[in-house]
Amino acid sequence: MTSGDPLRNLGVRLGANGGELRVWSKNADSMELCIFDETDPNWIVKTVPMTRDTNDVWFGRSRTLSPGRRYGIRVSGPASSRNSFHPEKTLIEPYSRGLVRVGPDQWQSSVVDGGFDWAGSVKPKIALDHTVVYEAHVRGLSKLNPAVPADLRGTYAGLAHESTIGYLKNLGVTTVELLPVHAFVSEQRLIKQGLTNYWGYNTFNFFSPHADYATMASQSAGPEAVLREFKGMVKLLHEAGLEVILDVVYNHTAEEGPNGPVSSLRGIDNATYYRQNDAGAYIDVTGCGNTLNVSHEVPHRLVLDSLRYWANDVQIDGFRFDLAVTLGRDGNVEYQRDHPLLTAIRTDPDLTDVKLIAEPWDIGQGGWQTGNFADGWTEWNDRYRDRMRSFWLTDLAAARDGHAGSGIGRFATRLAGSSNTFSQERGPLASLNFITAHDGFTMADLTAYNVKHNVGNGESNRDGTDSNNSFNHGVEGPTRNTTILTTRRKAMRNLLATLLLSAGVPMITAGDEFGRSQRGNNNAYCHDSELTWLNWDLDDWQVDLHRVSRRLLELRRENPALRPVRFGRPGETTLSASEMDWYNALGESMSEEDWHSSDERTLQYLAASTPEREEFNRILLIVQGREADVTVTLPVHTGVGSYTLLWDSSHDDISDAVIEHAPGARLLVPGASMQLFRAH
């Protein structure tokens, strides 16, 4: 940004003589800065008429605009179908670094100095091929953890507590992805129902951390203390070698539909900030009432400035963009992979080395764009999710009824990095692999419920997807049937192993590593309760599953053949790609018929690394996708003299198993299981 930048320094800038506030509005007639009494939230001690410059930036200065001071703006303008000026309302300034709640639905901006001693803390900068994302909720992660002091549970400080950090490090994840922590509020509909927006996908302001996740001590001390606690969390996680990614919601705001609250952007310049047709009707491609109009330079800049702030001032390592397709829609509301905002995000020098993860869809026309983001983006791969669920769950359910499943070929393509979805140039790291996320069944519930159970959400079980690709294994919900329980737990091990042994960037949903349940609710966005908080009082089988998760993460770290950076090319050696060979149960190279047959459910996957920075490594992964046992012949391959068993999903403990096997040996593989070997 240069001094000639017309949109420079929006928001409050502090100086020796107080502060200056700069706010953009093209359609306003007048604007005034309102400064509140330090103790009485309803008493405006000073109003400052703001002046408009030639670039439609309004500015006002006051010595009273100092750290800790609450303020707001009042904006007047013409009545029209596309605008919504309410000069009687005091609005939140869009670049507010801090917010104070002064009433049930009343907020005021607060001046924040932002000073913080990072004490030499730096971003870990973990390579993408070594990254394992752990999707977590700030409150839910520590709220019930007895190892965290009671006053810190469910807070930023609780997430940064030594016991939480120790758990994450011990598990073996590298990167914590937090559900939305930008200031948010609950939707009007939920408030009327007595519910709350727990997930936080209803952003109120793009620069302020959500105050309710801070400790009561920080909340009482004010926005400066809240921000300091947030930065302290980031600092401690970084010092432990853990990255922090924020799930960010720039596609819409909490002002909802045209009859929703007027709290900030709508009252400042509704015609510019939100997508509308010529008659003033909102164009909603988010399903949340409004859509931010990022085809205009000012909302575009708002998003970029917010990202720069969090990436640099707050030292955030990356962002996961909710409904990212919305951010790539042009003036005609059509998605463009080279949209100026999407291009700016990945090329901005102030965002260098920031991890960028796209949710590659929205609900508008042409809204499903998986695989169609540019190089530099990693995308949530819903095709991967659906394929792996169906292979291990609904295919087995269908087989019990005598129907064919989906075969092994499409499973193998996803396992190897989804080259049919992501281009050669982008490679397997363009795929963010996941089996579950905050939205949908937990991994345990995938194995225990055939249908959703969302009655508690207040919508008569209409909300939440009906396409879950889940399988209850014979009983809906909890059971004491030991056979069913054993089968469900093996299914969880298979799902976890598939996720953590696949090429791409894996994401674990917090609690899946030990089998957390939400009692069949696949849309628990409105429950801030023990239904959604992690329960740390684990049963024996959950302890066992946690141990399996740790072991799988260890195996991923130790075997670079599982973590290719690039796609290989047939007949060529490509550095940081894995050379892949595919065999059937007979140890023969898979034929086209094997690859496409719905009857073929057994696979032997031999992958060898082509190292640039790590030692050479070769693994063999055997997948048996039927519930019947099968005898396989281990492949004979040049350079392979033996296979060492590393892990077996059909057994919690392989200490009594035969570990060493020769190429060409016959091996009994239990039904619906996976085995990983190191090839020597």
Protein Blocks (a to p, Z undefined) as FASTA:
>chain_A
ZZklmkgoiajdddfeopadddddfkbmbdcdddddfklmkbcfbdcdddddfkopacdd
dfklcghiacdddddddddfkbccdfkbccddfklcbdcdfbfklccddddekiacekhp
acfkiafklpccddddfklmmmmmmkbcfklgopaklmmpmklmmmmmmnopabdcdddf
bdcdddfklmmnopacfkopacfbfkbccfklpcfklmmnojklmmmmmmmmmmmmmmno
pacdddddfkbcfklpmklccfklmmmommlmpccdfkopacdfkonopacdfkbfklmm
mmmmmmmmmmmmnopabdcdehkllmmccfkopacfkbfklmmmmmomklgoiacdddfb
dfbehkacghiacehiacddfklmmmmmmmmmmmmmmmmnopacebjmlmmmmmnoopml
bcfklommlpccdfbdfbdcdfklmmmcfbdcfklnonoomgocfblopaehhpgcjdfb
fklmmmmmmmmmmmmmmmmmpgcjddddehjlnopaeehpablklbccfklpccfbdcfk
lmmmmmmmmmmmmmmmmmmklmcfbdcdehiacehiacdddddfkopacdfklmmpmkbc
cdcdddddddfkbccddddddddfbfbdcdddddddehiabdcdfbdfkbmblklpcfbd
cehiacdddehiadddddZZ
